[in-house]
Amino acid sequence: MVCKSWPLLVMMVVASYGCAKVTGTSPGLPAVQQKAMNNTKSFVVAGGCFWCVEAIYEELKGVISVESGYAGGKIENPTYSQVCSGLTGHAEAVKVTFDPAVVSESDLLHLFFTTHDPTTLNKQGGDVGTQYRSAIFYKDEAEKSLAESVIKEIERDKIWSKPIVTTLEPLTTFYPAEDYHQDYFKKFEKATPQERLNMNAGYCSAVIEPKVAKFRTKYRDKLKK
């Protein structure tokens, strides 16, 4: 199943959800930068392998950080191997922190529904299992209601030819993944041939690289320099 039209989604007006204000100050930052940091927001989504989702969001203007991790499961502090077993209930997820003064929340959420297939249950390409499900993790009933509205709008506009199966789940805890997972594709692009021997280079080349290349072409005006 392929998305009918990526540019169509950029024009859609959808609501945002799963956001939390970050408070506190960082000594030494200029006033303008400090103000931006104090008004950042974040949300947690899952859409298959977190290396792929992270690689997309990291490219966008206004995105401050993207952290790969685990959400929606039954045990505390799960490891990657435990999550991969499919027995913990966790999904590979990402926490996206952004500056709403630079990029709108709705644009960031549009991308969620255009850069993975939200119509396949527990599956993204060759990645199969509940850990690869499409999910939005909400913090309260208001956010859940907004998420439901977004999905209804996307289905109404027939962006996908099949129904959306993205799950809406309460966000209890987001567990950051192991350090080596963070910025994985970015590390791959910068790695030497020798360094790539110790990475999952085949997956990066066959799955992530084509996806990121397509994204960069379609959304070049929204990317960081």
SVG drawing of the C-alpha trace seen along z (x, -y; Angstrom):
<svg xmlns="http://www.w3.org/2000/svg" viewBox="-15 -38 52 51">
<polyline fill="none" stroke="black" stroke-width="0.4" points="0.0,0.0 1.4,-3.4 0.3,-6.9 -1.7,-8.5 -0.2,-12.0 2.4,-13.3 1.9,-17.0 -1.8,-16.7 -1.1,-16.1 0.9,-19.3 -2.2,-21.3 -4.4,-19.5 -5.4,-21.2 -5.2,-18.7 -5.0,-18.9 -2.0,-18.1 -1.9,-16.0 0.5,-14.3 2.3,-17.6 3.8,-18.7 5.4,-22.0 9.0,-21.9 9.9,-24.2 13.0,-25.3 16.0,-27.3 19.5,-26.7 22.2,-29.0 24.2,-30.9 21.7,-30.8 20.8,-34.0 17.3,-35.4 15.8,-34.6 17.1,-31.0 16.1,-30.5 12.5,-31.6 12.4,-29.1 13.6,-26.3 10.9,-27.2 8.2,-26.9 9.1,-23.6 6.6,-20.8 6.8,-17.1 4.8,-14.1 5.3,-10.4 4.4,-8.3 5.4,-4.9 5.4,-3.9 7.6,-0.8 11.4,-0.7 12.3,-3.8 15.5,-4.3 13.3,-5.2 10.9,-7.5 13.8,-9.2 15.7,-9.8 12.7,-11.6 11.9,-13.9 15.5,-14.9 15.6,-16.5 12.9,-19.1 13.2,-22.7 12.0,-23.5 12.7,-20.0 15.0,-20.3 15.5,-16.7 14.2,-13.2 14.7,-10.4 14.2,-6.7 12.6,-4.6 9.9,-2.3 6.2,-3.0 3.0,-1.1 4.4,2.0 4.0,3.9 7.4,4.0 9.7,1.2 13.0,0.3 12.8,2.8 15.8,3.7 15.9,3.8 16.1,7.6 13.1,7.8 11.0,5.4 12.1,7.3 10.6,10.5 7.2,8.9 6.3,10.1 6.6,6.9 3.8,5.0 6.1,2.1 6.3,0.4 9.5,-1.1 8.6,-4.8 10.1,-8.3 9.7,-11.3 9.8,-14.5 10.6,-17.8 10.1,-20.9 9.7,-24.6 6.1,-25.5 7.2,-29.0 9.2,-27.5 7.2,-24.5 3.5,-23.9 2.4,-20.9 -0.1,-19.9 2.7,-19.8 4.7,-17.4 1.8,-15.2 0.9,-15.2 4.3,-13.6 3.5,-10.8 0.7,-9.7 2.7,-10.1 6.1,-8.5 4.8,-5.1 1.8,-2.9 -0.9,-3.4 -3.2,-0.8 -1.2,2.3 -1.6,3.9 1.6,4.7 3.7,4.5 5.8,2.0 7.4,3.6 9.4,6.6 9.2,5.6 6.4,7.7 5.2,7.7 3.4,5.6 6.6,3.7 6.3,2.3 2.7,1.1 1.5,-2.3 0.5,-4.2 -0.1,-7.6 0.4,-7.8 -1.9,-10.4 -1.6,-12.0 -5.3,-12.8 -8.8,-12.4 -8.6,-15.8 -5.5,-14.6 -7.2,-11.3 -10.2,-13.1 -8.0,-15.2 -6.2,-12.1 -9.5,-10.5 -10.5,-13.6 -7.2,-13.6 -7.7,-10.0 -11.3,-10.6 -10.2,-13.5 -7.4,-11.5 -9.9,-8.7 -12.4,-11.2 -10.0,-12.7 -9.0,-9.2 -5.3,-9.8 -5.0,-6.0 -7.2,-3.5 -7.6,-1.3 -8.8,-2.2 -6.3,-3.6 -5.4,-1.1 -3.2,-3.3 -3.8,-2.6 -4.5,-5.3 -2.9,-4.4 -2.4,-6.2 1.1,-7.4 2.2,-6.0 6.0,-6.0 8.4,-6.6 11.7,-4.7 14.7,-5.9 16.3,-3.2 20.0,-2.3 22.5,-4.9 23.6,-3.0 20.1,-3.4 20.0,-7.2 20.7,-9.0 21.3,-5.6 20.8,-6.6 22.7,-9.8 25.7,-7.8 25.3,-5.4 25.5,-8.2 28.7,-9.5 30.3,-6.1 33.3,-4.8 32.9,-1.5 34.9,0.1 32.6,-1.3 29.5,-0.2 30.6,3.4 29.6,3.1 26.3,1.6 23.0,2.9 24.2,1.5 22.0,3.7 18.8,2.5 19.9,-1.1 20.7,-0.9 17.7,1.1 15.0,-0.4 15.9,-3.7 18.0,-5.3 15.3,-5.2 12.7,-6.4 14.8,-9.3 15.8,-10.2 12.1,-10.4 11.3,-12.5 14.1,-14.9 12.9,-15.4 9.3,-16.0 9.9,-18.2 13.2,-20.0 11.7,-23.4 10.9,-22.1 14.4,-20.7 17.2,-22.1 20.1,-23.5"/>
</svg>
